[in-house]
Amino acid sequence: MPKNSRPDESIVHNSTSKGGSLRATIPSFIASQFDLKHGDKIRWRIEGDKIVIDPQKG
């Protein structure tokens, strides 16, 4: 697995060897800023040609 040297980027990987899902890591400075913890939910949506990720707290 390639290591990413930029803290503001994530590399997309296969989630499993059998499924079509992909995964990416949330950079630590973003997780800290939004107080994201293991098990928190995030909501994905598309706005034009952008992917928007909304933390779902509370």
Beta strands, then each sheet from edge to edge (+ up, - down):
strand 1: 13-14
strand 2: 22-23
strand 3: 41-47
strand 4: 50-56
sheet 1: 1+ 2-
sheet 2: 3+ 4-
end
